[in-house]
Amino acid sequence: TETTEFSRYMMERVSGLNKLPKLIVLDLDDCTWSPETYTLTAYPSKKIIGSLGAYGDGCVGAQCGNTGDVMRLHPGALFLLQEIYKAKKGMEGCTPALAATNIAVASSADTSHAAQCAHKAFDLLEVLPGVTLREAVNCGWDTPVLQNKEIAQKYKNPYGGHIWVGRDPSTGLSSKKAKSHFPMIRKYTGVEYPDMLFFDDSNWSDNCGEVERGCPGVVSYRTPEGLQVEEFFSALERYAARAG
């Protein structure tokens, strides 16, 4: 089938790389999903059911209240999340080389409302039938990362040391990801910068450049139109080339 052929193609293309990142860090707005959360006037609350490709139907959109706003994952973000989850679970057609790669989130959502919208979408949107975005991002992390009491108490972050959303100073974050989000991720996951690959739209500011300069070793990739499938491959190839 077409799906089987593509899985074989992906396995060959990814498995041929000399090194893969231990951690993929995702920006959210205009990279992982659209629309941007700061534009939303109501929380995501209603599931929109649709096709998740060959895997069946699931929640492909999160409608925000009675507005016309619907949050949806970009194709490359969905693909990335599916493939890493499949690899970790040893599912049919997976790419085993991706099983050692975990996922983190670095989003500078500019209001508390935007941050709350993001977390509600995490629990609604699905990457595979019955598998939420949050479950996919959490997959592979151990308890010290997922349930860190210091993070929950000190930074008001009950979601884990791999998920950092917002820019409220009381939560240890700012608009500068290189100075807040990434140091937090490194500290609380134990993953060093040279083992990280970062996706960000960088439409409002040069987050990719700032992170590469401020966190030496991180490889970044811009996704100005939202993360697309080919950009996932291209970013892995860029990471492998820089890793030598």
C-alpha positions as a printed NumPy array, in Angstrom:
array([[  0.   ,   0.   ,   0.   ],
       [  0.989,   3.648,  -0.271],
       [  1.319,   3.884,   3.521],
       [  3.587,   0.823,   3.642],
       [  5.776,   2.206,   0.874],
       [  6.128,   5.538,   2.631],
       [  6.985,   3.833,   5.938],
       [  9.695,   1.866,   4.162],
       [ 11.006,   5.035,   2.518],
       [ 11.102,   6.846,   5.843],
       [ 12.81 ,   3.974,   7.638],
       [ 15.547,   3.916,   4.997],
       [ 16.013,   7.686,   4.952],
       [ 16.139,   8.095,   8.735],
       [ 18.079,   4.919,   9.505],
       [ 20.792,   6.013,   7.089],
       [ 21.677,   9.068,   9.195],
       [ 24.814,   8.834,  11.322],
       [ 23.178,  10.482,  14.345],
       [ 19.692,  11.422,  15.51 ],
       [ 18.814,  13.928,  18.247],
       [ 18.003,  12.619,  21.696],
       [ 15.482,  15.429,  22.031],
       [ 13.237,  17.3  ,  19.612],
       [ 12.007,  20.608,  21.048],
       [  8.831,  22.004,  19.539],
       [  7.549,  25.54 ,  19.508],
       [  3.732,  25.543,  19.45 ],
       [  2.05 ,  28.521,  17.752],
       [  2.489,  28.548,  13.957],
       [  4.935,  25.642,  14.227],
       [  3.15 ,  22.69 ,  15.821],
       [ -0.355,  24.078,  15.336],
       [ -2.462,  27.01 ,  14.218],
       [ -4.023,  29.418,  14.935],
       [ -1.815,  31.234,  17.401],
       [ -3.205,  30.937,  20.914],
       [ -2.99 ,  34.673,  21.651],
       [ -5.686,  35.243,  19.019],
       [ -8.198,  32.921,  20.695],
       [-11.055,  34.437,  22.699],
       [-12.378,  31.115,  24.021],
       [-10.738,  27.934,  25.262],
       [-10.518,  24.845,  23.05 ],
       [-13.411,  22.698,  24.243],
       [-15.049,  20.695,  21.462],
       [-13.448,  17.797,  19.599],
       [-13.599,  17.809,  15.81 ],
       [-13.365,  14.2  ,  14.627],
       [-11.66 ,  13.392,  11.344],
       [ -9.13 ,  11.196,   9.633],
       [ -5.707,  10.558,  11.166],
       [ -4.551,   8.898,   7.979],
       [ -4.239,   5.135,   7.729],
       [ -4.64 ,   4.808,  11.501],
       [ -8.334,   5.688,  11.636],
       [-10.367,   8.598,  12.967],
       [ -9.606,  10.758,  15.969],
       [ -9.645,  14.326,  17.221],
       [ -8.049,  16.355,  14.433],
       [ -9.303,  19.721,  15.636],
       [-10.244,  21.512,  18.835],
       [-13.019,  24.076,  18.42 ],
       [-12.729,  27.078,  20.71 ],
       [-16.086,  27.741,  22.338],
       [-18.771,  28.975,  19.956],
       [-16.268,  30.801,  17.782],
       [-15.117,  29.622,  14.376],
       [-11.587,  29.067,  15.65 ],
       [-10.355,  25.484,  15.393],
       [ -6.883,  24.464,  16.522],
       [ -5.221,  21.916,  14.239],
       [ -1.78 ,  20.321,  14.082],
       [  0.403,  21.095,  11.081],
       [  1.118,  18.047,   8.883],
       [  4.791,  17.713,   9.788],
       [  4.138,  18.064,  13.506],
       [  1.462,  15.365,  13.341],
       [  3.76 ,  13.117,  11.324],
       [  6.696,  13.644,  13.695],
       [  4.559,  12.902,  16.751],
       [  3.046,   9.818,  15.143],
       [  6.371,   8.365,  14.054],
       [  8.138,   8.868,  17.373],
       [  5.2  ,   7.465,  19.323],
       [  4.99 ,   4.446,  16.992],
       [  8.718,   3.808,  17.374],
       [  8.56 ,   3.966,  21.164],
       [  5.63 ,   1.543,  21.224],
       [  7.143,  -0.79 ,  18.621],
       [  4.1  ,  -0.464,  16.387],
       [  3.884,  -1.991,  12.934],
       [  5.606,   0.061,  10.262],
       [  7.616,   2.108,  12.754],
       [ 11.151,   3.412,  12.35 ],
       [ 13.047,   1.808,  15.278],
       [ 15.854,   4.383,  15.129],
       [ 13.417,   7.049,  16.393],
       [ 12.636,   5.157,  19.603],
       [ 15.499,   6.886,  21.439],
       [ 14.237,  10.394,  20.596],
       [ 12.054,  12.216,  23.135],
       [  9.961,  15.35 ,  22.723],
       [  9.934,  18.62 ,  24.665],
       [  8.02 ,  21.886,  24.277],
       [  9.3  ,  25.469,  24.381],
       [  6.509,  27.973,  23.803],
       [  6.523,  31.645,  24.759],
       [  2.724,  32.021,  24.732],
       [  2.327,  35.669,  25.678],
       [ -0.64 ,  35.569,  28.12 ],
       [ -1.907,  33.186,  30.773],
       [ -5.032,  32.717,  28.651],
       [ -2.899,  31.66 ,  25.676],
       [ -0.937,  29.222,  27.853],
       [ -4.159,  27.708,  29.197],
       [ -5.492,  27.368,  25.657],
       [ -2.343,  25.455,  24.776],
       [ -2.69 ,  23.018,  27.653],
       [ -6.354,  22.399,  26.925],
       [ -5.471,  21.644,  23.299],
       [ -2.81 ,  19.192,  24.541],
       [ -5.565,  17.143,  26.156],
       [ -7.98 ,  17.269,  23.202],
       [ -5.973,  16.902,  20.001],
       [ -4.923,  13.377,  19.047],
       [ -1.968,  12.11 ,  17.049],
       [ -3.359,   8.583,  16.753],
       [ -6.862,   7.363,  17.611],
       [ -7.138,   7.541,  21.416],
       [ -3.626,   9.002,  21.864],
       [ -3.661,  12.67 ,  22.853],
       [ -0.975,  15.165,  22.02 ],
       [  0.012,  15.228,  25.69 ],
       [  0.365,  11.451,  25.799],
       [  2.565,  11.533,  22.718],
       [  4.817,  14.269,  24.148],
       [  5.044,  12.468,  27.508],
       [  5.86 ,   9.108,  25.96 ],
       [  9.375,   7.956,  26.827],
       [  9.95 ,  10.223,  29.814],
       [ 10.389,   8.736,  33.258],
       [  8.674,   9.77 ,  36.48 ],
       [ 11.331,  12.285,  37.695],
       [ 10.732,  14.334,  34.55 ],
       [  6.949,  13.921,  34.411],
       [  6.25 ,  14.454,  38.116],
       [  8.838,  16.858,  39.472],
       [  7.643,  18.449,  42.718],
       [ 10.2  ,  21.274,  42.561],
       [  8.928,  22.368,  39.142],
       [  5.307,  22.17 ,  40.239],
       [  5.866,  24.187,  43.41 ],
       [  8.567,  26.641,  42.386],
       [  7.501,  27.33 ,  38.793],
       [  3.786,  26.443,  38.903],
       [  4.387,  23.85 ,  36.219],
       [  2.636,  20.535,  36.926],
       [  3.189,  19.273,  33.383],
       [  6.774,  18.073,  33.647],
       [ 10.329,  19.233,  33.089],
       [  9.99 ,  18.802,  29.328],
       [  6.994,  21.127,  28.821],
       [  7.494,  24.877,  29.236],
       [  4.717,  27.159,  27.998],
       [  4.459,  30.914,  28.575],
       [  6.609,  33.891,  29.452],
       [  5.473,  34.752,  33.005],
       [  8.58 ,  35.529,  35.134],
       [  6.92 ,  33.903,  38.156],
       [  7.105,  30.618,  36.269],
       [ 10.782,  31.104,  35.427],
       [ 10.05 ,  31.968,  31.807],
       [ 10.404,  34.964,  29.508],
       [ 10.035,  35.742,  25.808],
       [ 13.697,  34.749,  25.354],
       [ 13.726,  30.984,  24.982],
       [ 17.517,  30.791,  24.993],
       [ 17.593,  32.319,  28.467],
       [ 14.614,  30.586,  30.044],
       [ 12.921,  27.684,  28.267],
       [ 16.055,  25.907,  27.089],
       [ 18.008,  26.131,  30.349],
       [ 14.916,  24.729,  32.095],
       [ 14.652,  21.877,  29.623],
       [ 18.331,  21.022,  29.954],
       [ 18.24 ,  21.188,  33.758],
       [ 15.118,  19.113,  34.268],
       [ 15.519,  16.533,  31.488],
       [ 19.281,  16.082,  31.717],
       [ 19.637,  16.357,  27.927],
       [ 22.546,  18.524,  26.783],
       [ 22.255,  21.141,  24.054],
       [ 24.229,  19.244,  21.378],
       [ 21.616,  16.479,  21.624],
       [ 18.696,  18.821,  20.842],
       [ 16.924,  19.697,  17.594],
       [ 14.598,  22.725,  17.768],
       [ 11.67 ,  23.61 ,  15.494],
       [ 10.255,  27.164,  15.578],
       [  8.402,  29.329,  13.062],
       [ 10.517,  32.374,  14.056],
       [  8.033,  34.655,  12.315],
       [  7.948,  37.258,  15.097],
       [ 11.576,  37.096,  16.181],
       [ 14.678,  35.056,  15.428],
       [ 14.114,  32.402,  18.079],
       [ 16.106,  29.847,  16.101],
       [ 19.142,  32.107,  15.812],
       [ 18.924,  33.261,  19.431],
       [ 18.742,  29.688,  20.703],
       [ 21.677,  28.533,  18.583],
       [ 23.79 ,  31.465,  19.789],
       [ 22.684,  31.323,  23.423],
       [ 22.611,  27.537,  23.79 ],
       [ 25.657,  26.311,  21.842],
       [ 25.125,  22.943,  20.271],
       [ 21.367,  23.167,  19.645],
       [ 20.489,  22.704,  15.975],
       [ 17.439,  24.694,  14.927],
       [ 15.097,  24.634,  11.948],
       [ 12.655,  27.364,  10.912],
       [  9.087,  26.462,   9.967],
       [  7.561,  29.771,   8.793],
       [  4.488,  28.046,   7.3  ],
       [  4.065,  25.569,  10.13 ],
       [  6.013,  22.302,  10.387],
       [  5.714,  20.283,   7.174],
       [  6.625,  16.624,   6.615],
       [  9.618,  17.296,   4.382],
       [ 10.954,  19.821,   6.897],
       [ 11.08 ,  17.06 ,   9.5  ],
       [ 13.331,  15.009,   7.235],
       [ 15.441,  18.023,   6.258],
       [ 15.938,  18.997,   9.912],
       [ 17.084,  15.482,  10.851],
       [ 19.566,  15.614,   7.97 ],
       [ 20.809,  19.033,   9.088],
       [ 21.251,  17.727,  12.622],
       [ 23.192,  14.68 ,  11.42 ],
       [ 25.422,  16.828,   9.197],
       [ 26.308,  19.21 ,  12.024],
       [ 26.906,  16.316,  14.405],
       [ 29.497,  15.025,  11.955]])
